C-alpha cells in the first residue's frame, strides 16, 4: 500500500505530461499549418516577403 501511495503522484504527473504534450503538439501543428497557408497565399499574390 505504501509503494502505491508513492507511485500515484508519478502516475498523475505522467498522465498530465502526456496530455500537455498532446495539446502542445496540436497547437504547434495548427500554427504551422496556418503559417504555411499564409505563405502560399502570399506567393499566390506574387509577393515574396516570407
Rosetta blueprint (number, residue, H / E / L):
1 X L
2 X H
3 X H
4 X H
5 X H
6 X H
7 X H
8 X H
9 X H
10 X H
11 X H
12 X H
13 X H
14 X H
15 X H
16 X H
17 X H
18 X H
19 X H
20 X H
21 X H
22 X H
23 X H
24 X H
25 X H
26 X H
27 X H
28 X H
29 X H
30 X H
31 X H
32 X H
33 X H
34 X H
35 X H
36 X H
37 X H
38 X H
39 X H
40 X H
41 X H
42 X H
43 X H
44 X H
45 X L
46 X L
47 X L
48 X L
49 X L
50 X L
